[in-house]
Amino acid sequence: MADNTQKMSYQAGETKGQAQEKASNLMDRADNAAQSAKESVQEAGQQVREKAQGAVEGVKNATGMNK
């Protein structure tokens, strides 16, 4: 009887450990996805800033304000 209890306890521990590992892996994936999204947004923001700066320079050149 004690042998079955020990075996069941061991299996429960194994299952718990596997679940924790899977949860950890999912958290790592979510963290990586969030970091990637953050970098994409930052890059898009930089591109918008560069285009806006180019537009400002174009207006300045067209109006003679850049002289």
Secondary structure as UniProt FT lines:
FT   HELIX           2..63
FT   TURN            64..66
//
